[in-house]
């Protein structure tokens, strides 16, 4: 009689250890599930749920193959990490731009400068527009076609700036140089986006009139340098 009680006392711990192990396993699954919700990945969540389909915890039990709704994550329209990292360097971007201009034979028409905000491309106004006009010249369209190919090779934002000399303009269409410079910048942006199909969200058009001159407006040479269109290829 004493031996039977001693044997039962030895066998008893094995039964509760099994229950304890099941409880620990369930707790582990619970915390894994909480973690998966905190950093939810759609594919990982689906694999986690599917791992419970099939054989159940109890003998003969199964988990039904039901469709599990997976929350959809918001996807922002941004560039890939690789693209963003490469073009974040304005120095690398400038090297690429210079090589492109040289390969297409237009390096004499487009001046390139490295600025704090990014890479600056400068075109004299006569390459794109006739005097006191905002309509693109046919030769200017050809130049913009080539530059649109360049701008399509990277995702950087582009600011188009119009600049004039200080010679007054008083027409119905352009009462001042503010209107003329802004209209020219907008015309370039519209050509890139409406004709060449570039993403309009990348572009901004601004006009500065005669108020940001490069040279003195006292000479014809200085005024010619001040009449220009600027492309600012912005770094990230």
C-alpha angles and dihedrals in degrees: 000000000000092000092054093052091048091051091050090050090054094046095047098078092058092065097054092043089063091052091046092051091051090050093050090049092051091049090050091051090048094054092044088053091050091050092049090055092050092056100023119195114180097218094044090049092052092049090049092053094044090054088070094052115100122028114036130215094260123058112273094011124124135183111238117245096245126164109259115210110230117203113243116233122222111252117208120211098243136136123265118268091247094053094043093050093049098049095038085084108081089195092059090045091052092051090052092048093049092049091050094050092049093048090053095043097241100108090110092056098046121054116206126206134175112231134175091255095049138279119339124208117194125199124181112240096240089066090065109018142033118238114294091357134112098199114109117247116231090245089051091054090055091052092048090050089059093045091049088060088054093048091050091062096071137030100232119132116252127213115200114203129190121207131181139183122254097263105124119243120198113178133134090251096042114026091175141005088265090070094042095050093044093047091052093051091047091049091056092048092049091050092053094046105032101033103026097034100233119157107274091207089071095059138078127178123209134170123210101179113204095324101099103050123175094203138016115287090218092093134049090237092053093048091050091054091049093055100082148125118231128205112198110196100199123219120227 
